[in-house]
């Protein structure tokens, strides 16, 4: 069965520049091999809804028409990757704006935006807020591991991919009832993302509604 937009697929990838530099991967061993391993990152395959831009546009488009088990490579130009480098996103600030001395090459947060310190001259600091891969052609080596058909598996797998937690999910008629793990109830990312998750499920599945529930038990 060929993959179409709104399909749920499980995939993994490694991303490199045309000079061979690997800068992102879902494979822990590859990350260690190329000295980009991050102990705070959870490696492994993940689930996307095709066409919903869970990955960059060039990769999102390339999986359409493929089948589960496919392994291949796609070259993605900047306009379908991380965008062109925009000069208006390179800004200058006084050093007084920073809580610690800025140094060229460090990541810094200014006005709730994260950027890269590219220059410091006297009491002025230049910050580049472009994505580090903006303006670059990138190459994805990727594998489509699975095309998920079961509706309950679609929801559980997508939630597990986003939040790395197991959710209790029920399908009653055309309603998805989702109970998050107790440790996520006040999690900022969950509170911000759950409405977006609901809208994605409603747009990609034959559902009438999505309900989020919380259960509190008497411990006496």
Protein Blocks (a to p, Z undefined) as FASTA:
>chain_A
ZZdehiacddddddddfkopafbdfbfklmmmnopacfkbccddddddehilpacfklmm
mmgopaehiacdddddfklmnopadfklpccddfklpcbdcdehiacdeehiacddfbde
hjaccddfbdfkgoiacddddddfbdcfblklmmmmmmmmmnopacddddehjaccdddd
fklmmgmklmmmmmmmmmmmmmmmccfbdcdddddddfZZ
